[in-house]
Amino acid sequence: MKFCPKCGSKRIYSPIPQDMQKYECKDCGYFGAFIIDDGKIADEIQKEYIKNKFKNKK
């Protein structure tokens, strides 16, 4: 499974079928070639992303 390196989301896809080396995240808008394929790391990224997202809204 592939995960977003910015927010840890599973909702990452390749918007250009001919270019499977670029990915876009539907949750945070990340666009790039680097992705995470380890679920444990993605969980940690997601926890930090959510914590920082709410922290910055205050």
N, C-alpha and C positions, 0 to 999 in steps of 0.2 A: 504494500500500500504506500502511496505517496502522501506527504504532508507538507504544508507550507512552512518555510523556514522563518517567516516573520510572526505568524500567529498560531501555528500548529494545526490549522484546519485541514480536514480531509477533502474539503471542497476545492481542490486544485486540479486544473485541467490544462490541456494544450489547446489554445485558441486557434492555432494554425495547424491543421492536421499534417501538412507536409513538413513541419518543423517541430518534431517531438522533443527538441532540446530546450524549448522555451515553455514556461508554465505561467499560468495566471491563477490567482486565488480569488474566489468569489466573495470571500468574507472581508479581506483587508485590502485587496487590490494589488498585492505583490505581483510583480512580473519579472521573471528572470529564469536562468538556467539551473540555479542551485535549488535542490529540493531535499527534504528529509525523508528517509525510508525506515526510520526506527521509531516505533510507536511510543516508547518510553521517553525518548528525547522530545518528541512532538508534544507529549503531555506536559512536560516541564516548560516548554516554550509557550504553550497555551495558557498555563497558569500565570506565568510572568506577564504575558500580553494582556490578559484580562485584568490582572492586578494594576498594571501601569495605565491601562485604558480608563479605569474608574478613578485612579489616583489623579490623573490629569484633568478629569472633569470637575474636580472640586475646586 
